[in-house]
Amino acid sequence: MRSLLGNWRREAERFTPELKVLVIHGPHRGAAFMEICNHDLVITSYALIRKDIALYSDLEFHYVILDEAQFIKNAAAQTTLAIQGLKARHRLCLTGTPLENHLGELWSIFHFLMPGFLGTQDSFSRLFRTPIEKNGDLDRLTGLKRRLAPFMLRRTKDLVEKDLPEKTEIVRMATLEGRQRELYETVRIAMDKKIRDEIAKKGLARSHITILDALLKLRQVCCDPRLLKLDGARKVKQSAVIHYDPWWNPAVERQATDRARRIGQDKPVFVYKLLTENTVEEKILMLQQKKMALAEGICGRDGETSPQFSAEDLLELFGTGPG
């Protein structure tokens, strides 16, 4: 984060050298608050806003601009609550991933931008999130997109960098065989029962840690059985995939792909995704496509179908076959 603060300072010096810039950072930053009124632009980090929020209580800014605004996607997080407490006449959010997992993240960002514009969190869930995510209601999706459109300016990389080379994404499947396949099935069956029991006992919302731990174990078997901290797994020397660790969040994965694409590239780029066949990795690819459809339905083209997210979706990850 420190490097980002320095980058914004350098950008301000480059494009607006007439502005007086103050960077609030470091263990002795308290004194800097006495200098805010003598500067035009104040730069700090999300983490420090959370720690220093009391020092901002008497300040009012003309503009509060959030870079990487997905940092406030969790409406209940302490960082988000601190940012919400900032006083400003105008607000602006910059982000390449306004929606990563569900519509509640978009509500949180807009709640900072224009409090009340999308109603309360409960009413938004009732009117939009549940009908769109669980029921695939395209009318509600269209209505939400129409409401948001005047306040969202979408800038794609293809528009900004017209000289980018062509990008081709290719998915390649590797097959688990022999003892690696047997180990995967053993772990899958055990995790399937564990997750179902956990959800039945605690509910989906309180079972996330157990679910993520189970998914991690399955992925470790897919990459290399020796990554799994089980005596039986260490004895399996057979492995199908090169040890890759792709992002499961499609927005983050796409950012990383495009970053590599635009740095010094002048030839067509081929992106290979190496996944193990008939495993949790192949199922996750399908969930990725659902998330991308949700994001595109709000921010991109018309006519996209919306995904359904439920406990059944997660339990399906531990089932047999590709889905």
N, C-alpha and C positions, 0 to 999 in steps of 0.2 A: 504493500500500500504506500510505503514511503516513496517508492520510485514513481508511482502515479501522481503523487502530490508534486514532485519535482517536475514531472512531465507537463502538468497543467501550468505550473509557474513558467516554464520555458515557452509553452504555447502562448501564454498571455504576453510575455515579453516580445514574442515574434509578431503577433497580430495586433496587439493593442499596447504598444510600448508607453502610451500616455497614461495608462492606468497604474495606480499604486497598488501593488499586490502584497498581501500578508499571508504567509503560510503558518498555520497553527499546528505545531507538532513538537514532540519531544517532552522530556520530563519537566522542563522549566517553561512550559507554554503558557502558564497562568498570567504572566506579565503581558503576553501578547494581547489579551482581551482589553487591556487599557488602550491599545493602539488601533482597535477596529475602526473607531470613528474617523481616524486619519487616513484610511485606506479605501480604495474603490472596490477591491475584490479580495475576498477571504476564502482561502482554500484549506480544507481539513478532511479528515477521514470519517467513515461511519462509526468505527470503534471509538474514536475520540469524541464524537458528538454524543454518544451514549454516556461516556464518562463525564463529560463537561456540560451536560444539558442544563444544570442549574445556573451556569455562568451565562447562558444564552437567554434566560428568562426575561430580562429587561431590554433585550435587543429586538429591533424589527428591521428586517432587510427589505430592500426593494425587490430583489429576486432571490429565490433559493432554487438552485439548479442541482439536480441529482444525476451524477454520472453512474453508470452501471446500476440503474434504479431497481433491478431485480433483487438488490440487497434488502429491500423493504417488502418483499413478496409475502412474508409471513406476518399477517396483521397483528398477531399476539406477541411477537418478539420484542424484546426490550429495545433493540436498535430501531425498529419501526415506530414504536411508541415515542421514542426520543425525537425522531425526525418529525413525527406528527406535531410535536410540541413547538417546533420552530415557527416564529412569526414572520410572515412575508406578505407583501402586496401581490406578488406574482410567483408562480411556481412552474417549473419545467422539469421533465424527466427524460433522460437519455438512456436507452437500453437496446441491446441487440436481441434480448430475450424477454419481452414483456410478459410472456406466458410460457412457463416451462412444464408444469405438471397439471394444473387445473385452473378453472376460472376464478377461484378465490384469490389467486395471486394477482390477477388483473384488477380485481376489486380493491385490493390493498393499495396498489399503486395509484389508482384513481381516487381513493379515499384521501390520499395525501394531496393530489393535484386539485381536486374539487370536492371537498367533503360534502356528502349528501347527494351528489350527482347520480350515483347508482343505488341510492337508498342505504338502508342498514345492511349489515352483513347477512342477517337472517332473511330479510326480504329479498336480497339479491340471490341468495341460495334458493329460495322458494320460487322466485319468478324466472330465474335464468339458469343457475348452475345445475340444479337437479333436473329440470326438463331437458337441458342440452346434453349434459354428461351421461345421465342415466337413461333417458328416454329417447335421445336422438331427435329432439324437437327442432326441425329446421326452421320453422316459423319464428321460434324464440331466438334461434341463432341469428337469423336475418335481422330481427328487431334489435338485438344487442349490437350487432355490427353497425347498423344504421345509426344508432345512438352514439356510438364511439367514434365513428368516422370523422366528424368535423374536428376532433381533438387529437387525432393521430396522424403524424406525418411519417410515412414509411419510406425509407431510403435503402434500396437493395444494393448489394455490392456490384451487381451488373450495371446499374445506372451510374454509380460513382466511379467505378474503374472499368471503363469500356474496353481497355486493352487486355483484360484478363484472358488467359487461355481457356479453352474449353475444358470442362470437367466431366469425367465419366466415373460413376460409382458402380463397382462390380462386387457382388456378394459371392463368395466361394465357401462351399461347405466341406468340412472334413468329417469323416465317419469314425465314431468310436467303435473299437473292436476289442474282442478278447477280454482280458481282465479289467481294462479300463471301463468298458461298457458294463461289466458286471458290478464294478464298484459304483458307477454312476447310478445304476438301478437300485442298489442297496441303500445308498444315501438318499435317493429320491423318495423311495417308499417310506423310509424312516422320517424324513422331513415332512412328507405329506401328512402323515398321521400326527406329528407334533404340531404342525401349523393348524390343522383342523381342530385339534383339542384346545389349542391356545385361543383361537377365535371363538370357539363355543364357550369357553370359560370367561374370557376378558373382553371379547368384542374386537372388531377390526382395528379401531382407533388405538387400542392399547396393546396391539400385537405387532407393531411395526418393527421393533428391534428383533424380535424372534424371526419375523419374516425375512428381514435383511440378512440375518445371520445364516438362515437356511439357504437363501439365494447365493450368498458368498461361498458356502460349502460346495454347492453344485457347480459354480463357476470354477472353483479351484480344481475340481475333478476334470472339468473340460480342458483347462489349461495344462495342468500337469498334476497327476494324483499326489505327487510328493509334497505339494503345497498344503494339502489337507493334514491337519494335525491329528491323525488317527494311525494307530499301529498298523492296521490292515492296509491303509492307503500307502504308507511308506514302502510296503513290500511290492507295490505295483510299479514296475519300471517302464511299462508300455505307455506311450503317449502319442495322440493323433496330431494338435494345433501347435505350432510355434507359440511361445508364451506371450500372448497379446492381452492387453487389458483395455478394450474399447469402452468408451463412455456409454452408459445406458440412457442418458438424457440426450435426446436427439438434437436439442438446441445447442448444448455444449459441444457435442461431437461435431456438429456442422461448423461451429465457430473455429474449432481446432483445425478442421479440414481446410476451411477457406483461408485461415491464417497461413498455412503451409502453401496454399495455392497462389497467394498473392505476393509472397516474398521471393523476389528474384526469378519468378517463373515466366518464361516466354514461349513454352511449348505446351501442348495439351497434357492435362494432368489426369492420371488414372488412380482412383482411390479404391483399394481393395479392402473388403471386410471379410476376415477369416472367422467363420463360425463353425461350431460343431453341430452336425446334423442330428435332428430329433432329440434335442436337449433344451435346457432352459434358455440357452443363447438364441436359438431359433425362435422361441416364443417371445423373448424380449424384443426381437426385431419387429414382431407384429405389434407389440405394445408401443414401440417407438412410432410406428406408422400411425397409430391411433392418436398419439400426442401431437404429431405433426399435423394431422388433419384438423385437430381442435385449434391449434395455433393459426393455421392457414384460414380456417373458417372465420376467425375473428379479424385477423390482420391482413389476410391475403385475398385469394380469389373467391368469387361467389360459387355456390353450388357444392362446397365441400361437405361431406358427411361428417357428423360429429361422433366421437367415441363414447363408449360406455365404460365407466370405471366402477368396479364393485368388488366385493370379497370373492365372488366367483372368478373374476379375472385373475386375481392373485393366486387362488387355489389352482387354477388351470396351469400355472407355471410348474406345478409339481406333478401334473398328470402325465400320461404317456403320450407319445406321438408328437407331431409338430403343432398341434392345436386344432 
